[in-house]
Amino acid sequence: MPKRPFFYRETDGIRITVRPAYLREQSRPAERQYVFVYHVRVENVSGRTAQLMSRRWLIHDAIGEDTEVEGDGVVGEQPVIAPGRIHEYRSFCVLKSPHGHMEGQYRFVRPDGSRFEAQIPRFTLDAKARDD
């Protein structure tokens, strides 16, 4: 069984780390419902404050279904992340197969009004991955 990995990427001084996990107890494989949780850490490693305004996720299911999700902030928040600070949250998705992947972007604004996108690394969703 493969170990549950971390995925990370840095864009414009924003480091995004994701660690997904399969929720066996909440999944129903016989009904093609595979539930995954993912823990996201957004770290500001730049010297400038940034506010996370919105998100865009691309979710790919191994059966060939693609879903795009866009919205304001993350889990109901639009956090302001000062230099050296971290914002963490958890969310979940449901696939129809035991494998897939997700990736996307967070849109940020700085105090001077400048905007940028930080790339969310592509991460795999694998029902066979395990914790270590």
SVG drawing of the C-alpha trace seen along z (x, -y; Angstrom):
<svg xmlns="http://www.w3.org/2000/svg" viewBox="-25 -50 35 53">
<polyline fill="none" stroke="black" stroke-width="0.4" points="0.0,0.0 1.6,-3.4 2.3,-5.9 0.1,-9.1 2.2,-11.8 2.5,-15.6 2.3,-17.9 3.6,-21.4 4.2,-24.4 5.3,-28.0 4.1,-30.9 4.9,-34.6 6.0,-33.8 2.9,-31.8 3.7,-28.1 0.8,-25.7 1.1,-22.2 -1.6,-19.6 -2.0,-16.2 -5.0,-14.1 -6.4,-11.1 -9.1,-8.5 -12.0,-8.3 -12.7,-4.6 -15.4,-4.7 -17.4,-7.4 -17.0,-5.8 -19.4,-3.4 -17.5,-1.7 -20.5,0.5 -22.3,-2.8 -19.3,-4.3 -18.8,-6.9 -15.1,-7.4 -14.7,-10.2 -11.4,-12.0 -10.3,-14.7 -7.5,-17.1 -5.6,-19.2 -4.3,-22.5 -1.6,-24.7 -1.1,-28.2 2.1,-29.8 3.2,-33.3 7.0,-33.1 7.2,-36.5 7.8,-39.9 4.3,-41.2 0.8,-40.5 -1.7,-38.8 -5.4,-38.1 -6.9,-34.9 -9.9,-36.1 -11.1,-33.1 -10.4,-29.6 -10.7,-27.5 -10.4,-23.7 -10.2,-21.2 -11.2,-17.7 -10.5,-14.7 -12.0,-11.3 -10.3,-8.3 -13.6,-7.3 -13.1,-10.4 -15.3,-12.9 -13.9,-16.4 -15.5,-19.0 -14.6,-22.6 -15.4,-24.4 -15.0,-28.1 -15.9,-30.3 -15.0,-33.0 -12.3,-32.3 -11.8,-28.9 -14.3,-27.2 -16.2,-30.5 -13.1,-32.6 -11.0,-35.1 -7.9,-35.0 -5.3,-37.8 -2.0,-36.1 0.9,-38.3 4.5,-37.5 5.7,-34.4 2.1,-33.4 0.1,-30.3 -3.6,-29.5 -4.7,-25.9 -8.0,-24.2 -9.5,-20.9 -12.1,-20.1 -13.3,-17.0 -14.5,-15.7 -16.3,-12.6 -15.2,-10.6 -17.0,-7.8 -13.7,-5.8 -10.9,-5.0 -8.4,-7.3 -8.2,-10.8 -6.5,-14.1 -7.1,-17.7 -5.3,-21.0 -6.2,-24.6 -5.4,-28.2 -6.0,-30.6 -6.5,-34.2 -4.9,-36.7 -4.8,-40.5 -2.0,-42.5 -2.6,-45.7 -1.5,-47.8 -4.3,-46.3 -2.1,-44.1 -3.6,-40.7 -2.0,-37.3 -2.8,-33.6 -0.9,-31.0 -0.9,-27.6 -2.3,-24.7 -0.1,-21.7 -1.7,-18.7 -2.3,-16.0 -3.4,-12.5 -6.5,-11.0 -5.8,-7.3 -8.0,-5.0 -5.0,-2.7 -2.7,-5.3 -2.0,-4.9 -0.9,-7.1 2.6,-6.9"/>
</svg>
